[in-house]
Amino acid sequence: MGVSHHEVIHAGDQHHVSVHDRPKNSSIRSWRHSLWPPTHFHFDGGSFDGPKLKGKVLPGGGGGSLIRRDDVMEVDVRLTLETDDNHQIYAAWKGLRHGPKEVMDRLYRGETVDPSAYYFRTTPYFETSSEKYDWMNRICSIASGSLSPNARTLDVFQVL
């Protein structure tokens, strides 16, 4: 089970979210060329921090991935964040990851690859009923991702 780091929100600010996200009893290589069904994964929990909010990732989130015929991986993720002051924020994003075959093969083998060698982008959105964090309901964000053997990282930025 790997630990991931996801950056949550902000233009210029950095926030980190750590979640356990490797599929149980599954390996990336086993589904590399599978077009259907998609691979599903879950998050056991984690944490996030940054200048505007920090807290934990609640267990129970997850998502799916699918490698298309053109070798582009589609990712769809949903999870719930709970701030250190007990406000919940639902997070969802879709994304794409692709690159040269030799680079992607190295990623699928679990090797560390320079993130500039491949494309990994997502579009996170957030929802909350919290008045304190309701500004998150009104933003669009983009993220650039990377993958290492023990972590997935997203640098998330608010689109101004």
Buried (B, 14 or more C-beta within 10 A) or exposed (E): EBBBBBBBBBEEBBBBBBBBBBBEEEEBEEBBEEEEEBBEBBBBBBBBBBEEBBBBBBBEBBBBBBBEEEBBBBBBBBBBBBBEEEBBBBBBBBBBBBBEEEBBBBBBEBEEBEBEBBBBBBBBBBBBEBEEBEBBBEBEBBBBBBBBEEBBBBBBBBEE
